[in-house]
């Protein structure tokens, strides 16, 4: 599951743009903090994303998300915080000022978490080149 989530994060924050990714598990093993860093025009940019597969975001995870990351070189950091949750999850517990990304790979159907697959293209007969 985490491979699909990591792929979605890389599609937003590409390594081509200089983003370096580190991941850290939270206490339950399913939720993760993904830390993305890059240097841009002499500044250090840091995006901290909470990737969760639960229906609601726990307040303790939001506290962990807001903790500042230490810097080794003493430079000022531009921090951004985000939460990546499955589609149809409850977003009411996420405070204002935190970016919300919905997953394309997972969604809640009722109370169950479901893997969303790409639709299969079906044709009645294979086209023959003339």
N, C-alpha and C positions, 0 to 999 in steps of 0.2 A: 504494500500500500504506500509505503513511504517513497518508493521510487516514482510513483505517479505524481505525488505531491511535490517532490523535488524537481521533477520535469516541468511542472506548471510554474514553480517559482523561477526556474531558469529561463522560461519563456518571457517572464516579465523583467527579470534582472539578469541580463545576459553577461557571460564572462567576456564576450567580445567588447562590451562597454567598460570592462575593467573590474567587474564585481567578483570578489573572492568570497566563497561560502564556507561557513563552519556551522555544524549542527550540534545541538546539545539536547539530550533526552530529559523530559520532566519525570516526576516521580511515578506516574502510571505506566510509562513505557510507550504509550501510543502518541501522546502529544510531544511536540518538539519545539524548541526555540531555534530558529534559523537566523544566523547573524551574517549579514552581507556588508562588506566593506570595500571602499575604493578611495583613491585619491583623485580629486578633480579640481583643477585650477588652483592648486596649492592648499586645498582644504581636504579634510578627511570626512567622508560621508559614511554614515553607518545606518543601515536599515535593519531593524530587529523585527522578525515575523514570528508570531505564534501560529503554528500549524496544528490544528486540532481536528479530530474526527468525531467529536462529541456534538450532541444537539445544542448544548448551551456552553458558553465559555465560563469556566470557573473563576471566581474573583481572585483566588490565589495565583492563578496563571497570569491574570492581568497585572498583578503586582510584580511577578517575576519579569514580565515583559517590560515594565517601566523602569526596572533597575538599570542605572547607567553602566555601560561597559568601561572598564579601565583602559587607559591608553598608556602605552609604554614610552612614547616619545614626547608626551606633554602637549601635543597639538590640540587645538580646539576641534570639536567634532560636531558636525551637523547630524542630529539624530532624527530618525523617522521611525514610527512604530506602526505595525500592521498586524492584522489577524487574517489567516486564511482558513475558511470554514467550508464545509460541504454546502451545496445548494439546498435551499429550503430549511436551513437551520435557523434557530432563534437568534436574532441579532440585537435584541433589546438590551442585553447586559453589557454590550460593548459601548464604552463612553465615546463622546464626541471627540474628534481630533485624532482618532486612530483609523487608519485606512482599513477598509474591509475588502478582501478578495474572496470571491466564491470559486470553489473548485469546479472544474469541468468534468473530472473523473468520478466524483462521488456526490451523491445527493440523498436526501432523506425522502423516502416514499412512505408516508404515514409516519410511523415511529421507527422504521427500520432503515439502516444505512445500506444503500445499494450502490454497486459499481455501475457507472454509466458507460456503456460501450458505444463506439461509433456505429452508426447505422450501416447495415450491409446493403450494398446496392444490388438489387435483384433485377434481372431482365428475363423476359420470357424465353428468348432464344439468343444465342450468341450471334453477333453481327459478323457477316462474312465479307471480307474485302473483295470488291469486284475487279 
